[in-house]
Structures are given as structure tokens and as C-alpha cells.
Amino acid sequence: MSVEIVFPLEFVVPGTPLSLQSKRQTSRQAWKERVKQASYASLPEGHFMTDRPIAVTLYYFPSDRCREI
């Protein structure tokens, strides 16, 4: 099995995204852990980091209708 990451890499993180600039440290750490856990299904066991530049695209699909402010 290869330990190289094959791009594009896609995975789903359930829940509402949280800004990493959030002042709530506990919530921020919990969100980072959810992203990390969700990535495991798409990454090969023992994978290596990449030295190539990467970009991230985030799609957010709210479960309810968004309220107008």
C-alpha cells in the first residue's frame, strides 16, 4: 500500500464549520478534532505529508433554511 496522498482528497465533516479565529478555545479544538477524525477515512494509514502547495475548498450545506438578518 502506498503512503503517498493521492489528490484530490475529499471527505465530509458533519456539523457546522467553526472559524479557527473563534475565541471559544474548547469549540475550536473540538472542530479541529472532528476534521482530523473525518480525514482518516480518506488518508492512507501512515501517510506522509506533502511538500506540494495545496488549496482547500469548503462546501457548507445547512440542514435548515438560512434566516435573513
Backbone torsions as a table, in degrees:
resi	resn	phi	psi	omega
1	MET	NA	137.0	179.4
2	SER	-79.8	143.1	176.0
3	VAL	-103.0	7.3	174.9
4	GLU	-77.1	140.7	176.5
5	ILE	-80.0	127.7	178.1
6	VAL	-96.5	120.9	179.9
7	PHE	-97.6	148.0	3.4
8	PRO	-76.0	152.6	179.6
9	LEU	-113.0	125.6	-179.1
10	GLU	-128.3	139.6	173.0
11	PHE	-157.1	160.7	-177.2
12	VAL	-109.4	134.1	175.4
13	VAL	-115.2	107.9	-179.9
14	PRO	-67.8	145.6	177.4
15	GLY	113.6	174.6	179.8
16	THR	-86.2	127.6	179.5
17	PRO	-59.8	149.4	179.6
18	LEU	-125.7	132.7	177.9
19	SER	-63.9	137.7	176.9
20	LEU	-75.9	-4.9	172.8
21	GLN	-90.1	2.0	179.3
22	SER	-57.1	144.4	179.4
23	LYS	-80.8	-15.0	-179.0
24	ARG	-83.0	97.2	-176.5
25	GLN	-58.0	-43.9	-177.4
26	THR	-63.1	-46.4	179.6
27	SER	-64.7	-39.7	-179.8
28	ARG	-63.5	-44.8	178.9
29	GLN	-65.0	-39.1	179.4
30	ALA	-63.9	-41.5	179.7
31	TRP	-65.6	-44.1	178.6
32	LYS	-59.3	-39.8	179.3
33	GLU	-66.8	-38.5	177.8
34	ARG	-63.4	-41.6	178.2
35	VAL	-63.5	-45.3	179.9
36	LYS	-59.9	-47.7	-179.8
37	GLN	-62.4	-41.5	-179.6
38	ALA	-65.6	-30.4	-178.0
39	SER	-71.4	-25.0	-175.6
40	TYR	-58.3	-33.0	-178.8
41	ALA	-67.4	-24.8	-177.0
42	SER	-100.5	-12.8	-177.2
43	LEU	-100.3	139.8	176.9
44	PRO	-67.9	147.1	178.4
45	GLU	-58.1	130.0	178.3
46	GLY	72.3	25.5	-175.8
47	HIS	-61.1	157.8	175.0
48	PHE	-97.4	153.5	171.7
49	MET	-72.3	165.0	177.4
50	THR	-108.3	148.7	175.6
51	ASP	-101.3	4.8	178.0
52	ARG	-83.1	148.6	174.5
53	PRO	-63.9	143.0	178.3
54	ILE	-130.2	160.5	174.7
55	ALA	-128.7	152.1	179.8
56	VAL	-121.8	133.8	173.8
57	THR	-117.1	126.2	-178.1
58	LEU	-112.2	127.3	174.2
59	TYR	-112.5	128.2	178.6
60	TYR	-115.5	121.5	179.2
61	PHE	-113.9	96.4	-178.4
62	PRO	-65.1	144.4	-179.0
63	SER	-77.7	-24.4	177.7
64	ASP	-118.1	165.4	176.8
65	ARG	-63.8	137.7	178.6
66	CYS	-74.5	138.2	178.3
67	ARG	-85.0	145.1	175.1
68	GLU	-80.7	144.0	-179.3
69	ILE	-96.9	NA	NA
